[in-house]
Amino acid sequence: MSETARTEKEFVIDAIPEPGNIEDVIYSLMVNPNLSSINYFNDFSELNISPESIGGSETDESGLFDIDSNGNKMAMTTHAMHNHLESDPEKAIEILVSKAARKMICFGARPVAISAFLYHIDFGDPNGQFIASGAKKGLELATTAFGLKISDRKIRFDHFPNHGEIPPTIIISMIGVFSNSESIITHALKKKGNNIFLLGRTEDDIASSEYLEFFHRVNDSPLPHFNIDDEVKIQRALTKLNELNLLRSASPVGKGGLFFTLLRAAIPNNLGFDITTAAETRIDSFLFGEAMGRIIVEVDNSNEDEFVDVLSELEVPFFMLGHITKGEIRIDDESMGYVDKMTVGV
């Protein structure tokens, strides 16, 4: 926690019981509006992306666009956050920028610029000043770490002296560029039998996760595990792997944790996955925790040795999750059903 962070209620993961039946958790979370397949604003709704399809409509949902007749392309993403802005704005903004950059890197784009807008703060109030000061410092630290330009070198803001119960919120927009069309990759799993790896460290962390808030009804927990140096390292590693054409797909671990990130990747091509969890980590943390600094990648069997060599050389931690199946979802040798049934009736 940063030096400016205000004291939060202590959260102890051991106070949360581990679930006895993972399948029950999965199907309970499927009705969470933030994870449901009918939520237009999450990755379940994304179509497969190819260089040929970019710019094919007036509103390209992929966030990838042609910008001129020479084939140059750009990417754009927008993220928002209101959790913890009043307790640790510096770290909250660092996480927000890191998430946006990680998603852009997973598309194969290079993040280049960012703008930020802070809503619902009262500068006449010490709390508003605390939020604005911490947000500015966090934005500057994150943009320096990722080599981003900041629009106007500041956070634009709206001043609300009486915003009532509306929480302070920050929205960032990030722009990235592609060096060539071949660098574009997507989140969708591509081929049965390909290996699935997790880049980054596994953490016993379920703080601020959809799992903790929706399944356990615990709304008071700290920000998820985050280390900006690890973020920079893993994103540079992903760029290197993509440059070497070693990746078939890439997904930043996001809402719902590793399981729902994999499910979002499996749905477009009606594929499944067979994975093994880490023995040293709580199974709910491993599957549903939302710790930062993790990316799921798909690797052809023929590229596995080179993939491992690159990560070992870069000293980036990784974990072999398993492989892609024809449609079945298996966790630790137990079947959870088939991907085409996961959204039925939701």
C-alpha positions as CSV (number, residue, x, y, z in Angstrom):
1,M,0.0,0.0,0.0
2,S,1.4,3.4,-0.9
3,E,2.4,5.9,1.7
4,T,-0.6,8.1,1.0
5,A,-3.1,5.2,1.4
6,R,-5.6,5.6,4.2
7,T,-6.2,2.8,6.7
8,E,-8.7,0.1,5.5
9,K,-10.3,-2.6,7.5
10,E,-7.9,-5.6,7.6
11,F,-8.9,-8.4,5.3
12,V,-7.6,-12.0,6.1
13,I,-8.1,-14.6,3.3
14,D,-8.2,-17.4,5.9
15,A,-11.4,-16.0,7.2
16,I,-13.0,-17.0,3.9
17,P,-13.8,-20.8,3.7
18,E,-12.5,-22.6,0.6
19,P,-15.4,-23.9,-1.5
20,G,-16.1,-27.6,-1.3
21,N,-17.6,-27.8,-4.8
22,I,-15.9,-25.8,-7.6
23,E,-18.8,-26.5,-10.0
24,D,-21.3,-24.9,-7.6
25,V,-19.1,-21.7,-7.6
26,I,-18.9,-21.6,-11.3
27,Y,-22.6,-21.9,-11.9
28,S,-23.4,-19.4,-9.1
29,L,-21.1,-16.9,-10.7
30,M,-22.5,-17.4,-14.1
31,V,-25.6,-15.4,-13.1
32,N,-23.4,-12.5,-11.9
33,P,-24.3,-9.6,-14.3
34,N,-20.6,-8.7,-14.5
35,L,-19.7,-12.2,-15.7
36,S,-22.8,-13.3,-17.6
37,S,-22.6,-14.0,-21.3
38,I,-25.4,-11.7,-21.9
39,N,-23.5,-8.7,-20.6
40,Y,-22.7,-6.7,-23.8
41,F,-19.8,-5.0,-22.2
42,N,-17.6,-8.0,-21.4
43,D,-15.5,-10.1,-23.6
44,F,-18.1,-12.8,-24.1
45,S,-19.6,-10.6,-26.8
46,E,-16.4,-10.1,-28.8
47,L,-16.3,-11.5,-32.3
48,N,-13.2,-13.2,-33.7
49,I,-10.8,-10.5,-34.9
50,S,-8.7,-10.7,-38.1
51,P,-6.7,-8.0,-39.9
52,E,-9.1,-8.3,-42.8
53,S,-12.1,-7.5,-40.6
54,I,-10.7,-4.3,-39.0
55,G,-12.5,-1.2,-40.0
56,G,-15.3,-3.1,-41.7
57,S,-18.0,-1.4,-39.8
58,E,-18.7,2.1,-38.5
59,T,-18.5,0.9,-34.9
60,D,-15.8,-1.7,-34.6
61,E,-16.4,-3.5,-31.3
62,S,-12.9,-4.9,-31.2
63,G,-11.4,-1.5,-30.5
64,L,-9.0,-2.0,-33.5
65,F,-9.2,0.4,-36.4
66,D,-7.6,1.3,-39.8
67,I,-6.4,4.9,-39.6
68,D,-5.3,5.5,-43.2
69,S,-5.2,3.9,-46.7
70,N,-1.6,2.7,-46.1
71,G,-2.7,-0.1,-43.8
72,N,-1.7,1.6,-40.5
73,K,-3.8,0.5,-37.6
74,M,-4.5,1.7,-34.1
75,A,-6.1,0.3,-31.0
76,M,-8.2,2.1,-28.4
77,T,-9.5,1.0,-25.0
78,T,-11.3,2.7,-22.2
79,H,-11.3,1.6,-18.5
80,A,-13.0,3.0,-15.4
81,M,-12.5,2.5,-11.6
82,H,-14.2,3.8,-8.5
83,N,-13.2,1.1,-6.0
84,H,-10.6,2.3,-3.5
85,L,-10.2,5.7,-4.9
86,E,-11.0,7.1,-1.5
87,S,-8.6,4.8,0.3
88,D,-5.6,4.4,-2.0
89,P,-6.0,6.5,-5.2
90,E,-2.3,6.1,-6.2
91,K,-2.3,2.4,-6.3
92,A,-5.8,2.3,-7.8
93,I,-4.7,4.4,-10.8
94,E,-1.6,2.4,-11.3
95,I,-3.7,-0.8,-11.5
96,L,-6.1,0.9,-13.9
97,V,-3.4,2.0,-16.3
98,S,-1.7,-1.4,-16.0
99,K,-4.9,-3.3,-16.9
100,A,-5.4,-1.1,-20.0
101,A,-1.8,-1.6,-21.1
102,R,-2.0,-5.3,-20.5
103,K,-5.1,-5.7,-22.6
104,M,-3.5,-3.6,-25.4
105,I,-0.4,-5.7,-25.4
106,C,-2.5,-8.9,-25.6
107,F,-3.9,-7.5,-28.9
108,G,-0.4,-7.1,-30.2
109,A,-0.5,-3.4,-30.0
110,R,2.0,-1.0,-28.4
111,P,0.4,1.4,-26.0
112,V,1.5,5.0,-26.7
113,A,-0.8,7.6,-25.1
114,I,-3.3,8.0,-22.4
115,S,-5.8,10.6,-21.1
116,A,-7.6,10.6,-17.8
117,F,-10.8,12.1,-16.4
118,L,-11.7,12.3,-12.7
119,Y,-15.3,12.6,-11.8
120,H,-17.3,13.4,-8.7
121,I,-14.7,15.0,-6.4
122,D,-14.9,18.1,-4.3
123,F,-11.6,20.0,-4.3
124,G,-12.9,22.1,-1.4
125,D,-12.9,18.9,0.7
126,P,-9.7,17.4,2.1
127,N,-10.8,14.0,0.8
128,G,-11.2,15.3,-2.7
129,Q,-7.7,16.8,-2.5
130,F,-6.4,13.5,-1.3
131,I,-8.0,11.6,-4.2
132,A,-6.8,14.1,-6.8
133,S,-3.2,14.2,-5.5
134,G,-3.0,10.4,-5.2
135,A,-4.5,9.9,-8.7
136,K,-2.1,12.4,-10.3
137,K,0.9,10.7,-8.7
138,G,-0.3,7.2,-9.6
139,L,-0.9,8.3,-13.2
140,E,2.5,9.8,-13.5
141,L,4.2,6.7,-12.0
142,A,2.3,4.3,-14.3
143,T,2.8,6.3,-17.5
144,T,6.5,6.6,-16.8
145,A,6.8,2.8,-16.1
146,F,5.0,2.0,-19.4
147,G,6.5,4.8,-21.5
148,L,3.2,6.5,-22.2
149,K,2.5,10.0,-23.2
150,I,-0.2,11.8,-21.1
151,S,-2.7,14.1,-22.8
152,D,-2.0,17.6,-21.5
153,R,0.2,16.1,-18.9
154,K,-2.6,16.2,-16.4
155,I,-5.9,14.6,-15.3
156,R,-8.9,16.5,-16.5
157,F,-11.7,16.6,-13.9
158,D,-15.3,17.6,-13.2
159,H,-15.9,19.4,-9.9
160,F,-19.0,18.1,-8.0
161,P,-19.4,19.8,-4.6
162,N,-22.4,17.8,-3.7
163,H,-22.3,14.4,-5.5
164,G,-24.2,12.6,-2.8
165,E,-23.7,8.9,-2.9
166,I,-22.1,8.8,-6.3
167,P,-18.5,7.6,-5.7
168,P,-15.5,9.4,-7.2
169,T,-14.6,7.7,-10.5
170,I,-11.7,7.9,-12.8
171,I,-11.9,7.0,-16.5
172,I,-8.9,6.5,-18.8
173,S,-8.6,6.2,-22.5
174,M,-5.5,4.5,-24.0
175,I,-4.3,4.5,-27.6
176,G,-1.9,2.0,-29.1
177,V,-0.4,1.3,-32.5
178,F,0.5,-1.8,-34.6
179,S,3.8,-2.2,-36.3
180,N,2.2,-4.6,-38.8
181,S,-1.0,-6.6,-39.3
182,E,0.8,-9.8,-38.5
183,S,1.3,-8.7,-34.9
184,I,-2.4,-8.8,-34.2
185,I,-3.6,-11.6,-31.9
186,T,-6.8,-12.2,-30.1
187,H,-8.2,-13.7,-26.9
188,A,-10.0,-16.6,-28.6
189,L,-8.5,-20.1,-28.3
190,K,-7.7,-21.4,-31.7
191,K,-6.9,-25.1,-31.9
192,K,-7.6,-28.3,-30.0
193,G,-4.5,-29.8,-28.5
194,N,-2.5,-26.5,-28.2
195,N,-0.9,-25.8,-24.8
196,I,-2.2,-23.2,-22.4
197,F,0.2,-21.3,-20.1
198,L,-0.2,-18.7,-17.4
199,L,2.4,-15.9,-17.4
200,G,3.1,-14.3,-14.0
201,R,3.0,-15.4,-10.4
202,T,0.1,-17.2,-8.8
203,E,-1.0,-15.5,-5.6
204,D,-3.3,-16.5,-2.7
205,D,-5.4,-13.5,-3.3
206,I,-9.2,-13.1,-3.7
207,A,-9.4,-9.4,-2.7
208,S,-11.9,-7.2,-4.6
209,S,-12.8,-10.1,-6.8
210,E,-16.2,-10.9,-8.3
211,Y,-16.0,-14.2,-6.5
212,L,-15.5,-12.7,-3.1
213,E,-18.1,-10.0,-3.5
214,F,-20.8,-12.1,-5.3
215,F,-20.3,-15.6,-3.9
216,H,-19.2,-14.7,-0.3
217,R,-21.0,-11.3,-0.1
218,V,-17.9,-9.6,1.2
219,N,-17.6,-6.1,-0.2
220,D,-15.0,-4.7,2.1
221,S,-11.6,-5.9,1.0
222,P,-8.3,-4.3,-0.3
223,L,-7.1,-3.9,-3.8
224,P,-5.9,-7.1,-5.5
225,H,-2.2,-8.0,-5.4
226,F,-0.3,-5.7,-7.7
227,N,3.4,-5.0,-8.4
228,I,4.1,-2.5,-11.2
229,D,7.6,-3.8,-11.8
230,D,6.2,-7.3,-12.4
231,E,3.6,-5.7,-14.8
232,V,6.3,-4.1,-16.9
233,K,8.3,-7.3,-17.0
234,I,5.5,-9.5,-18.1
235,Q,4.2,-7.1,-20.7
236,R,7.6,-6.8,-22.2
237,A,7.9,-10.6,-22.3
238,L,4.5,-10.9,-24.1
239,T,5.7,-8.3,-26.7
240,K,8.8,-10.4,-27.3
241,L,6.9,-13.6,-27.6
242,N,4.6,-12.0,-30.1
243,E,7.5,-10.6,-32.1
244,L,8.8,-14.2,-32.4
245,N,5.4,-15.4,-33.5
246,L,5.2,-17.9,-30.6
247,L,1.6,-17.1,-29.6
248,R,-1.8,-18.1,-31.0
249,S,-3.9,-16.2,-28.5
250,A,-3.5,-14.1,-25.4
251,S,-5.9,-13.0,-22.6
252,P,-5.2,-10.7,-19.6
253,V,-6.6,-12.4,-16.5
254,G,-9.6,-10.1,-15.6
255,K,-13.0,-10.2,-14.1
256,G,-13.9,-13.6,-12.7
257,G,-10.2,-14.6,-12.5
258,L,-8.5,-17.3,-14.5
259,F,-11.5,-19.5,-15.0
260,F,-13.8,-16.9,-16.5
261,T,-10.9,-15.5,-18.6
262,L,-10.4,-19.0,-20.1
263,L,-14.2,-19.3,-20.6
264,R,-14.3,-16.0,-22.5
265,A,-11.4,-17.3,-24.7
266,A,-13.1,-20.7,-25.2
267,I,-16.6,-19.5,-26.3
268,P,-15.9,-17.9,-29.7
269,N,-14.6,-21.1,-31.3
270,N,-16.6,-23.5,-29.1
271,L,-13.5,-25.0,-27.6
272,G,-12.8,-26.2,-24.1
273,F,-9.8,-26.6,-21.8
274,D,-8.3,-29.1,-19.5
275,I,-6.2,-27.5,-16.7
276,T,-4.4,-28.4,-13.5
277,T,-4.4,-25.9,-10.6
278,A,-1.3,-25.1,-8.5
279,A,-1.1,-27.3,-5.4
280,E,0.5,-24.5,-3.3
281,T,-2.3,-22.0,-4.0
282,R,-5.9,-22.1,-2.7
283,I,-8.1,-23.4,-5.5
284,D,-10.5,-20.4,-5.3
285,S,-7.6,-18.0,-5.4
286,F,-6.2,-19.8,-8.4
287,L,-9.4,-20.0,-10.4
288,F,-11.3,-16.9,-9.3
289,G,-8.8,-14.5,-7.8
290,E,-8.1,-11.3,-9.7
291,A,-4.5,-10.6,-8.8
292,M,-2.8,-8.4,-11.4
293,G,0.1,-9.2,-13.6
294,R,-1.1,-12.4,-15.2
295,I,-1.8,-13.3,-18.8
296,I,-3.1,-16.6,-20.3
297,V,-1.5,-17.6,-23.6
298,E,-2.0,-20.3,-26.2
299,V,1.1,-21.9,-27.7
300,D,1.4,-24.4,-30.6
301,N,3.1,-27.7,-29.5
302,S,5.8,-27.1,-32.0
303,N,6.7,-23.8,-30.4
304,E,6.7,-24.9,-26.8
305,D,10.4,-25.4,-26.3
306,E,11.3,-22.0,-27.8
307,F,8.5,-20.4,-25.7
308,V,9.9,-21.8,-22.5
309,D,13.5,-20.8,-23.4
310,V,12.4,-17.2,-24.0
311,L,10.6,-16.9,-20.7
312,S,13.5,-18.6,-18.8
313,E,16.0,-16.2,-20.4
314,L,13.8,-13.2,-19.5
315,E,13.3,-14.6,-16.0
316,V,9.5,-14.4,-16.2
317,P,7.6,-16.8,-14.0
318,F,5.1,-19.1,-15.8
319,F,2.9,-22.1,-15.2
320,M,1.7,-24.7,-17.6
321,L,-2.1,-24.8,-17.1
322,G,-2.9,-27.6,-19.6
323,H,-4.3,-27.9,-23.1
324,I,-7.3,-27.0,-25.3
325,T,-10.0,-29.6,-25.7
326,K,-12.7,-30.0,-28.3
327,G,-15.3,-28.5,-26.0
328,E,-15.1,-30.1,-22.6
329,I,-14.0,-28.1,-19.5
330,R,-11.9,-30.1,-17.0
331,I,-10.3,-28.9,-13.8
332,D,-7.9,-31.3,-11.9
333,D,-9.3,-34.2,-13.9
334,E,-12.9,-33.4,-13.0
335,S,-15.3,-32.5,-15.8
336,M,-17.3,-29.3,-15.4
337,G,-19.4,-29.9,-18.5
338,Y,-19.1,-28.5,-22.0
339,V,-18.6,-24.9,-23.1
340,D,-21.7,-24.8,-25.3
341,K,-23.8,-25.5,-22.1
342,M,-22.2,-22.7,-20.0
343,T,-24.4,-20.0,-21.3
344,V,-27.7,-21.8,-21.8
345,G,-30.5,-20.3,-19.8
346,V,-28.4,-17.4,-18.6
